[in-house]
Amino acid sequence: MAPTVTATVASTALAAALAFAADAAAQDPAKKRPPNVVFVLADDLGYRELGCFGQQKIRTPRIDALAADGMRLLRHYSGSPVCAPSRSVLMSGKHPGHAAVRDNKEAKPEGQWPTPAGETLLPQALRDAGYKTGAFGKWGLGMFGSSGDPLARGFERFFGYNCQRHAHSYWPAYLWDDATKLPLRNDPPVPGSGKLAADADPADPKAYARFVGSDYAPDRILTQAVAFVAANKDRPFFLYFPSVLPHLALHVPEADLKAYEGAFSETPYTGQNSYTPHRTPRAAYAAMISRLDAEVGALCDALAKAGVADETLFVLTSDNGATHSPVGGTDVDFFASCGELRGRKGSLYEGGIRVPAIVRWPGVVEKGSSSERTSGFEDWLPTLAEACGAPVPKGLDGISLLPTLRGMRQDPRAFLYREFAGYGGWQAAWIGDFKLVRKQLQQPTKVATELYDLRVDPSEANDLAAAQPQRVQAIEVVFRTEHVKSDVFQLAAIDGK
């Protein structure tokens, strides 16, 4: 029987209402699916090693394009000046005066000191909000089966290195595929350290043959990350990509190296300062950073192919500053890797801890923008949880960056605090443009305190401590209130021996 006029009108009205509701949902960002998150964490990438942060000799076109489509954070600080504690701050949302891991410390049978159970990490917060979670690269916060097991702390998929020492080789014997060792086709595997044979000719390419493998670990890792995007394009996902690039050793495929062939004057590195030899160390280092750039490009392409690029919040930053020359054959002074900033990896001077940071979020973050607001790794957990509609865990030190990312005015943070048990022992606190540094805290009789005005002295060349004792005393309050003693990572001048 044909529908009555009343029924037809009702059906038409219903269709119109549904269409209006669908259109309203499309116009209202709050009703859209929450954003995917891709978080790329480079390893030992210096503040000035990207074109968009001032690099002149190394090509990073895909990352520069990412910055042009988003925001650069110009005063962003990693969690620590070395690997494991920096990642601990990122994952926990707690600064290193409260975080559990405060220095690199190996744990048997493989890996680093595990982050403890009982606190909610970033992947757990997003997984519990309905996100599919995967990590591809270097973990460094606990072996499988420990309290820091990545598969027990929120990641549903893991592929890569568990141990940072294992990650010194880019042609290793195996990688971890979830909690299973996956053998690689490197026979024999390339060690992360070694020297050229005593009778070898440093100018002869054949002398370096044993330091080149065939199954390049970053290729394997990137393939798995791209597959994760394709498999989860229809649901919100969190892809954590802690790349091992450009951390030493100088291991890069010949095809990548050719891009810088003959570009720089070179002195062969024979392995005398740790890690493995390389005939053209400057070209190798530049090629590794350009290789990181290509990985970022591949992830962006995967998002576009999956049709989710405009629905993805993309972050790129580094776990700490550039390493020291001439360790491992690097020449970061030649590349001006930290630019005007003093210090390198392991230091709480700006060059060891201020890192490049880029955020692209189409429709939210203004293209080509930048921010001078002081921010740090502890801010990512509350920022991403809020952006993704996940409950923000209690007891965090981080402050959500969403107002800044949305182009809104955001009050300056009251302070930023860092401490580090390694490299002699350090504390640092930033209040406004002023920064107080204490070093040699593992030798109580040699502690030195320095004060800098970063607005006029970003190179930390002019110590104002003697001239401004009242300001020193005011910032020292942060040192006293924000340090909670750790039984594992102590600072002797504060905690005693």
C-alpha positions in Angstrom: 0.0 0.0 0.0 1.3 3.5 -0.9 2.3 5.6 2.1 -0.2 8.3 3.2 0.6 11.9 2.7 1.1 12.3 6.4 3.6 9.4 6.5 5.4 10.8 3.5 5.7 14.2 5.1 6.9 12.6 8.3 9.6 10.7 6.4 10.7 13.8 4.6 10.9 15.7 7.9 12.8 12.9 9.5 15.3 12.8 6.6 15.7 16.6 6.8 16.3 16.4 10.6 18.9 13.7 10.2 20.6 15.7 7.4 20.6 18.8 9.6 22.1 16.8 12.5 24.8 15.3 10.3 25.6 18.8 9.0 25.7 20.2 12.5 28.0 17.4 13.6 30.3 18.2 10.7 30.4 21.8 11.7 30.9 21.2 15.4 34.5 20.0 16.2 33.3 18.6 19.5 31.2 16.1 17.7 33.9 14.9 15.4 35.9 11.8 16.0 38.9 12.7 18.3 42.2 13.3 16.5 44.7 10.6 15.8 48.1 11.3 17.4 51.5 10.7 15.8 54.4 11.5 18.1 57.8 11.3 16.5 60.7 11.4 19.0 64.1 11.9 17.4 67.2 10.7 19.3 70.0 13.3 20.0 68.7 15.8 17.5 70.1 19.2 18.2 68.1 22.4 18.4 69.5 23.8 15.1 69.7 20.6 13.1 66.5 21.1 11.1 66.2 23.6 8.3 63.1 25.2 9.9 65.2 25.8 13.1 68.2 27.3 11.2 70.2 24.4 9.8 72.2 25.4 6.7 74.1 22.2 5.7 71.7 19.4 6.2 68.5 19.0 4.1 65.2 18.3 5.9 62.5 19.3 3.4 59.7 17.1 4.8 60.1 18.3 8.4 60.4 21.9 7.1 57.1 21.4 5.3 55.6 20.0 8.5 56.6 23.2 10.3 55.2 25.4 7.6 51.9 23.6 8.1 51.9 24.0 11.8 53.6 25.6 14.8 57.2 25.7 16.0 57.7 25.7 19.8 60.9 27.8 20.2 61.4 27.3 23.9 60.6 23.6 24.4 62.6 21.5 26.8 63.1 17.8 26.8 62.6 15.8 30.0 66.3 15.4 30.6 69.6 15.7 28.8 69.9 12.0 28.2 67.7 9.2 26.9 65.8 7.2 29.5 65.0 10.0 32.0 63.8 12.2 29.2 61.4 9.5 28.1 60.2 8.9 31.6 59.1 12.6 31.9 57.4 12.3 28.5 55.5 9.2 29.4 54.6 10.1 33.1 53.8 13.9 32.8 56.1 14.4 35.8 59.2 16.5 35.9 62.5 14.8 36.9 62.3 15.9 40.5 59.2 13.6 40.8 59.6 11.1 37.9 60.9 7.7 38.7 63.7 7.4 36.2 66.3 10.2 36.5 69.4 8.9 34.7 70.4 6.1 32.4 70.7 2.9 34.4 70.9 -0.6 32.9 68.8 -3.4 34.1 69.3 -7.2 33.5 68.8 -9.2 31.4 68.3 -6.4 28.9 67.3 -2.7 28.9 67.1 0.1 31.3 65.7 0.8 34.8 61.9 0.2 34.5 59.3 2.8 35.1 57.3 1.6 38.1 53.8 0.3 38.1 51.1 2.4 39.7 51.2 5.6 37.7 49.3 6.2 34.5 51.5 6.6 31.4 50.6 8.5 28.3 49.7 5.4 26.2 47.5 4.0 29.0 45.5 7.3 29.2 44.8 7.2 25.5 44.2 3.4 25.3 41.7 3.7 28.1 39.9 6.5 26.1 39.4 4.1 23.2 42.6 4.7 21.2 44.5 1.9 19.4 48.1 2.4 20.6 51.4 1.3 19.0 55.1 2.1 19.6 57.7 1.7 16.9 61.3 2.4 17.6 63.2 2.6 20.9 61.5 2.1 24.2 64.2 2.3 26.9 61.9 2.2 30.0 61.8 -1.4 31.0 62.2 -5.0 29.7 59.3 -7.2 28.7 57.9 -8.8 31.9 59.1 -5.9 34.1 57.0 -3.1 35.5 58.1 -1.0 32.5 57.0 -3.5 29.9 55.6 -1.4 27.1 52.9 -3.9 26.4 51.7 -3.7 30.0 51.9 0.1 30.1 49.4 1.0 27.4 50.9 -0.1 24.1 48.9 -2.8 22.3 51.6 -3.1 19.6 55.4 -2.7 19.9 58.1 -3.2 17.3 61.7 -2.1 17.6 64.4 -1.9 20.3 63.8 -2.4 24.0 67.3 -1.4 25.1 69.1 1.8 24.2 72.6 0.1 24.1 71.2 -2.5 21.7 70.0 0.5 19.6 73.6 1.7 19.1 73.6 -0.7 16.1 71.4 -0.1 13.1 72.2 -3.5 11.8 71.6 -5.7 14.9 70.9 -9.4 15.2 67.3 -8.9 16.2 64.4 -6.5 17.0 61.5 -7.0 19.2 58.1 -7.9 17.6 55.9 -7.3 20.6 57.6 -9.5 23.2 59.2 -11.9 20.7 62.7 -11.6 19.3 62.6 -11.2 15.5 66.0 -12.2 13.9 67.3 -9.9 11.2 69.3 -10.8 8.2 72.6 -9.5 9.4 75.2 -12.2 9.3 77.1 -11.2 11.3 75.3 -8.4 13.1 77.2 -5.1 13.1 78.4 -4.0 16.6 77.7 -0.6 18.0 81.3 -0.1 18.8 84.7 -1.1 17.3 87.8 0.2 15.7 89.4 0.0 12.3 92.0 -2.8 12.0 95.5 -1.5 12.9 96.9 -2.3 9.5 93.8 -1.0 7.6 94.0 2.0 5.2 91.5 4.6 6.5 91.1 5.9 3.0 90.1 2.5 1.6 86.3 2.0 1.6 86.8 -1.8 1.9 88.4 -1.3 5.3 84.9 -0.4 6.6 83.0 -3.3 5.1 82.5 -5.1 8.4 80.6 -2.1 9.8 77.9 -2.2 7.2 75.0 -4.8 7.3 72.2 -5.7 5.0 69.0 -5.6 7.0 68.6 -2.0 8.2 66.6 -1.9 11.4 64.9 1.5 10.7 63.5 0.1 7.5 61.8 -2.7 9.4 60.5 -0.3 12.0 59.1 2.2 9.5 57.3 -0.5 7.6 55.5 -1.6 10.8 54.6 2.0 11.7 53.1 2.6 8.2 51.2 -0.7 8.4 49.8 0.4 11.8 48.4 3.6 10.2 46.7 1.6 7.4 45.2 -1.0 9.8 43.7 1.6 12.1 42.5 4.4 9.8 38.9 3.8 10.8 39.4 4.4 14.5 41.4 6.9 16.6 45.0 5.8 17.1 48.1 6.9 18.9 51.3 6.1 17.0 54.5 6.7 19.1 57.5 6.7 16.8 60.7 7.0 19.0 63.2 6.9 16.1 66.8 5.9 16.8 68.0 8.6 14.4 70.4 10.3 14.4 72.0 8.7 17.5 75.4 7.1 17.1 76.8 4.9 15.7 77.3 6.4 12.3 75.3 3.6 10.5 73.5 4.6 7.3 72.8 2.8 4.0 74.9 3.7 1.0 71.9 4.9 -0.9 71.3 7.6 1.7 74.9 8.4 2.0 75.2 9.2 -1.7 73.1 12.3 -1.2 76.0 13.9 0.6 78.9 12.4 -1.4 81.6 15.0 -1.7 79.6 17.6 0.1 82.0 18.3 2.9 85.7 18.0 3.6 86.3 14.8 5.6 88.7 13.1 7.9 88.1 9.4 8.2 86.9 8.3 11.7 88.7 5.2 12.8 86.7 4.5 16.0 89.1 6.1 18.5 86.3 7.9 20.3 83.8 5.1 20.8 81.1 3.6 18.5 82.2 2.4 15.0 84.4 3.9 12.3 83.2 5.7 9.1 85.2 6.9 6.2 83.1 10.1 5.7 81.7 10.9 9.1 80.2 14.3 8.3 78.3 12.9 5.3 77.1 10.0 7.4 75.8 12.2 10.1 74.0 14.5 7.7 72.6 11.5 5.9 71.2 10.1 9.1 69.3 13.4 9.8 68.0 13.4 6.2 67.0 9.8 6.7 64.9 10.9 9.8 63.4 13.5 7.5 62.4 10.8 5.0 60.8 8.8 7.8 58.7 11.7 8.8 57.7 12.1 5.2 56.8 8.5 4.9 54.5 8.8 8.0 52.9 11.9 6.5 52.3 10.1 3.2 50.8 7.1 5.1 48.4 9.4 6.8 47.4 11.0 3.5 47.0 7.6 1.8 44.7 6.5 4.6 42.7 9.7 4.3 43.3 10.8 7.9 46.0 13.5 7.6 43.5 16.2 8.4 42.3 14.3 11.5 45.8 13.8 13.0 47.7 15.8 15.6 51.3 15.3 14.6 54.2 16.1 17.0 57.9 16.0 16.3 60.6 16.7 18.9 63.9 15.2 20.3 64.8 13.4 23.5 67.7 15.7 24.2 70.3 18.0 22.6 73.1 17.0 20.2 75.9 14.8 21.3 79.5 15.9 21.9 82.2 16.3 19.2 84.2 14.2 18.5 82.4 11.3 20.1 81.6 8.6 17.6 83.0 10.7 14.8 80.4 13.4 15.1 81.2 17.1 14.3 78.2 19.0 15.7 80.3 22.2 15.8 80.8 22.0 12.0 77.0 21.7 11.6 76.3 24.3 14.3 73.9 21.7 15.7 73.0 23.7 18.8 73.5 27.1 17.2 74.1 29.8 19.7 73.2 27.6 22.7 75.8 26.5 25.2 76.2 22.8 26.2 75.5 19.5 24.6 73.8 16.2 25.6 74.2 15.4 29.3 74.2 19.1 30.3 71.4 21.3 31.7 72.7 24.2 29.7 70.4 25.1 26.9 72.2 23.1 24.2 71.7 19.9 26.2 68.0 20.3 26.9 66.3 22.8 24.6 65.0 20.9 21.6 63.2 21.5 18.3 59.5 20.9 18.5 56.8 21.1 15.8 53.0 20.5 16.0 50.8 20.2 13.0 47.0 19.9 13.6 45.0 20.9 10.6 42.1 23.3 11.4 43.4 23.9 14.9 47.1 25.0 14.8 47.7 28.0 12.6 50.0 27.3 9.7 53.5 28.8 9.9 53.0 29.9 13.5 55.5 29.8 16.4 55.4 30.1 20.2 58.0 31.5 22.6 56.1 30.1 25.6 58.3 27.9 27.8 57.1 24.3 27.6 58.4 20.8 28.4 58.0 17.1 28.0 55.8 16.8 31.0 53.2 18.9 29.2 52.5 16.3 26.5 50.5 13.9 28.6 47.9 16.6 29.8 47.9 18.2 26.3 47.2 15.0 24.4 44.8 13.6 26.9 42.7 16.8 26.8 42.9 17.0 23.0 41.8 13.3 22.7 39.0 13.5 25.3 40.8 11.3 27.8 40.7 12.0 31.6 43.9 13.8 32.6 45.6 11.7 35.4 46.0 13.4 38.7 49.4 14.5 40.2 51.0 15.6 37.0 53.5 18.5 36.7 52.7 19.2 33.1 50.4 21.9 31.9 48.2 21.5 28.8 49.4 23.4 25.8 46.0 23.4 24.0 45.4 27.1 24.5 48.8 27.9 22.9 48.2 25.4 20.1 44.8 27.0 19.4 46.4 30.4 19.1 44.9 31.6 22.4 46.7 33.6 25.1 48.1 31.3 27.8 49.6 32.5 31.0 53.3 31.9 31.4 54.1 28.9 33.6 55.2 29.6 37.1 58.5 27.7 36.6 60.1 24.8 34.7 62.3 22.5 36.8 64.9 19.9 35.7 67.4 17.8 37.6 69.8 15.1 36.4 71.8 12.6 38.5 74.4 11.9 35.8 77.3 13.9 34.3 78.2 15.2 37.8 74.7 16.0 39.0 72.6 19.0 37.9 69.6 21.1 38.8 68.1 23.9 36.7 65.0 26.1 37.0 63.5 28.6 34.6 61.3 31.5 35.9 60.4 33.9 33.1 63.5 34.8 31.2 65.8 33.9 34.1 67.4 30.5 34.6 69.4 29.2 37.6 71.8 26.3 37.1 73.5 24.2 39.8 76.1 21.7 38.7 78.6 19.2 40.3 76.0 18.1 42.8 77.6 14.7 43.1 80.6 16.5 44.7 79.2 18.6 47.6 82.3 20.6 48.0 82.4 21.7 44.4 78.8 22.7 43.7 78.6 25.8 41.4 75.6 28.0 41.0 75.0 30.2 37.9 72.3 32.6 36.9 71.4 33.7 33.3 69.0 36.0 31.6 68.1 34.1 28.5 66.3 37.0 26.9 69.6 38.8 26.3 72.0 36.0 26.8 70.7 32.7 25.2 74.3 31.5 25.0 74.6 31.5 28.9 77.9 33.5 28.7 77.3 36.1 31.4 76.8 34.6 34.9 74.7 37.0 37.0 74.7 35.0 40.2 77.1 37.2 42.1 75.3 40.4 40.9 71.8 39.3 41.7 71.9 37.2 44.9 68.2 37.9 45.8 67.1 36.5 42.5 69.3 33.4 43.1 67.6 32.9 46.5 64.2 33.3 45.0 64.7 30.7 42.3 66.5 28.3 44.7 63.1 27.9 46.4 62.1 25.8 43.3 65.2 23.6 43.8 64.1 22.9 47.4 60.4 22.3 46.8 60.5 20.3 43.5 63.2 17.8 44.4 61.9 14.6 46.0 64.6 12.2 47.0 65.0 9.1 44.9 66.5 6.0 46.5 67.9 5.0 43.1 69.0 8.3 41.6 70.4 10.5 44.3 72.1 13.9 44.2 74.8 13.7 46.9 74.9 17.5 47.7 71.1 17.3 48.5 70.4 13.8 49.6 73.7 12.8 51.2 75.7 9.8 50.1 
